[in-house]
Amino acid sequence: MKQIQRLPIKLRGMSLVELLVASTIGLFLIGGAIAMYQSSQSTYLVNETYSRLQDNAR
C-alpha cells in the first residue's frame, strides 16, 4: 500500500479560510478606495462650482 506523503507547510498553499479572509480584506480596501474617490470627486465639483460663482460675480 502506498503511503501519502505530506508536503512541507511552505509548499501546501493557502487554505479556503485564508483565501476567504484575504478576499474580505481586499473587498474592504477596494470599498474604501471607491468611497474616497467619490468623496474627492464630490468635493472637486463643489469647489469648481464655488470658483465659477466667484468668477461670475466679478
Secondary structure, DSSP 8 states (H G I E B T S, - for coil): --------HHHH---HHHHHHHHHHHHHHHHHHHHHHHHHHHHHHHHHHHHHHHHHH-
